[in-house]
């Protein structure tokens, strides 16, 4: 599902560029976050396969990270 969303996002950005329109900043930032998420998931999968390491993450870490992502997406 995430791949489909990223493909749709890429298509929207490409269409906007072809039509001579600049994609809106929020759309670009959200697309960048989607790509970053895919990269991090792939890296963590590789780390798990090679090292079998577990990283402890608290709910507070998740909330703090979500706040940072939202701030980035909104350009703050």
Secondary structure, 3 states (H helix, E strand, C coil): CHHHHHHHHHHHHHHHHHCCCCCCHHHHHHHHHHHHHHHHHHHHHHHHHHHCCCCCCCHHHHHHHHHHHHHHHCCC
